[in-house]
Amino acid sequence: MKFYKSLLVAAFVISAFGQGFAQSSTQADATRKTASYLAEVYKGMPEFSEADRIAAFAEMLGRIEVREEAPVGNEDYIKLSSIALVDKYNPEIRRDNHQNFQPENFNPFKYFLDFHPKKERKYRVDNTAYVIVISPKK
């Protein structure tokens, strides 16, 4: 009986450790992705590579989802093409091409999106089924 109890405790500890590792790995991936996005937009601006700034932008990135949603005739989503680019620090920034839009590579920081909406905000990637959804901060 003692053996089974020890085995159960060991399994629980290993499971908890694995979940903690996966969570920290996911967080590290999000931090790297955020840092990469900021480096693209704020080229040559070292203050955007500071840990606290990256953490703030990572929080925003965590509230952004790109999902497929069939367009409807009377939707009032803002078209991504109507949003200005953040190109002050990197004039080489280009809009995402709707013809081969890749949600997994979408850098929302390239656009002057409302990252702090009071309610869920949706933007339509022009001529696609993709919608960018920004949730309010909880």
C-alpha positions as CSV (number, residue, x, y, z in Angstrom):
1,M,0.0,0.0,0.0
2,K,2.8,2.4,0.9
3,F,4.4,1.7,-2.6
4,Y,1.2,2.7,-4.3
5,K,0.9,5.8,-2.2
6,S,4.5,6.8,-3.1
7,L,3.8,6.0,-6.8
8,L,0.7,8.2,-6.7
9,V,2.6,11.1,-5.1
10,A,5.4,10.8,-7.6
11,A,2.9,10.8,-10.5
12,F,1.3,13.9,-9.1
13,V,4.6,15.7,-8.7
14,I,5.8,14.8,-12.2
15,S,2.4,16.0,-13.6
16,A,2.6,19.3,-11.7
17,F,6.2,19.9,-12.8
18,G,5.3,19.1,-16.4
19,Q,2.4,21.6,-16.4
20,G,4.6,24.3,-14.8
21,F,7.3,23.7,-17.4
22,A,4.8,23.8,-20.3
23,Q,3.3,27.0,-19.0
24,S,6.7,28.7,-18.6
25,S,7.7,27.4,-22.0
26,T,4.5,28.9,-23.5
27,Q,5.2,32.2,-21.7
28,A,8.8,32.2,-23.0
29,D,7.5,31.6,-26.5
30,A,5.0,34.5,-26.2
31,T,7.8,36.8,-24.9
32,R,10.0,35.9,-27.8
33,K,7.2,36.4,-30.3
34,T,6.3,39.8,-28.8
35,A,10.0,40.9,-28.8
36,S,10.3,39.9,-32.4
37,Y,7.2,41.9,-33.4
38,L,8.4,45.0,-31.5
39,A,11.8,44.7,-33.1
40,E,10.2,44.8,-36.5
41,V,8.0,47.8,-35.8
42,Y,10.3,49.8,-33.5
43,K,13.6,49.2,-35.4
44,G,16.5,50.8,-33.7
45,M,14.6,51.8,-30.6
46,P,16.2,50.0,-27.7
47,E,13.6,51.1,-25.1
48,F,11.2,48.7,-26.9
49,S,13.4,45.7,-26.0
50,E,13.2,46.4,-22.3
51,A,11.6,43.6,-20.2
52,D,8.8,45.7,-18.8
53,R,7.8,47.1,-22.1
54,I,7.9,43.6,-23.7
55,A,5.7,42.3,-20.8
56,A,3.2,45.0,-21.4
57,F,3.0,44.3,-25.1
58,A,2.8,40.5,-24.4
59,E,-0.2,41.1,-22.3
60,M,-1.9,42.9,-25.2
61,L,-0.9,40.2,-27.6
62,G,-2.5,37.7,-25.3
63,R,-5.8,39.5,-25.8
64,I,-5.7,39.3,-29.6
65,E,-7.1,36.4,-31.5
66,V,-7.2,35.9,-35.3
67,R,-10.1,33.7,-36.2
68,E,-12.1,32.7,-39.3
69,E,-15.6,34.1,-39.4
70,A,-17.6,34.2,-42.6
71,P,-18.4,37.8,-43.7
72,V,-22.0,38.9,-43.4
73,G,-23.6,41.6,-45.5
74,N,-24.3,44.1,-42.7
75,E,-21.2,43.6,-40.4
76,D,-19.7,46.8,-39.1
77,Y,-16.2,45.5,-38.5
78,I,-13.4,48.0,-39.3
79,K,-11.4,47.0,-42.4
80,L,-7.7,46.4,-41.6
81,S,-6.8,48.4,-44.8
82,S,-8.3,51.5,-43.2
83,I,-6.0,51.4,-40.2
84,A,-2.8,53.4,-40.4
85,L,0.5,51.7,-40.2
86,V,3.0,52.3,-37.4
87,D,5.9,53.1,-39.7
88,K,7.6,56.0,-37.9
89,Y,10.6,53.9,-36.7
90,N,10.7,51.5,-39.6
91,P,9.6,53.0,-42.9
92,E,10.0,49.5,-44.5
93,I,6.9,48.2,-42.7
94,R,4.3,46.9,-45.1
95,R,0.7,45.9,-44.8
96,D,-0.3,42.3,-44.6
97,N,-1.4,41.0,-48.0
98,H,-5.0,39.8,-47.8
99,Q,-4.4,37.4,-50.7
100,N,-2.0,35.3,-48.7
101,F,-2.8,36.4,-45.1
102,Q,-1.1,34.2,-42.5
103,P,-2.7,34.5,-39.1
104,E,0.2,32.8,-37.3
105,N,2.6,35.5,-38.6
106,F,0.3,38.5,-38.1
107,N,2.0,41.4,-36.2
108,P,-0.8,43.5,-34.8
109,F,1.7,46.1,-33.5
110,K,2.3,47.2,-37.1
111,Y,-1.2,48.9,-37.0
112,F,-2.7,51.6,-34.9
113,L,-5.3,49.2,-33.5
114,D,-7.3,49.9,-30.3
115,F,-5.5,47.7,-27.9
116,H,-7.5,48.8,-24.9
117,P,-11.2,48.6,-26.0
118,K,-13.9,48.8,-23.4
119,K,-15.7,45.9,-25.2
120,E,-14.6,43.3,-27.8
121,R,-13.3,45.0,-31.0
122,K,-13.3,43.3,-34.4
123,Y,-11.3,44.1,-37.5
124,R,-11.9,42.4,-40.8
125,V,-8.9,41.4,-42.9
126,D,-10.2,42.8,-46.2
127,N,-11.6,40.2,-48.7
128,T,-11.0,37.3,-46.4
129,A,-12.8,35.2,-43.7
130,Y,-10.3,36.4,-41.1
131,V,-11.2,38.6,-38.2
132,I,-8.9,40.1,-35.7
133,V,-10.5,40.2,-32.3
134,I,-9.2,42.3,-29.4
135,S,-10.7,41.6,-26.0
136,P,-10.8,44.2,-23.2
137,K,-8.3,43.9,-20.4
138,K,-9.8,42.0,-17.5
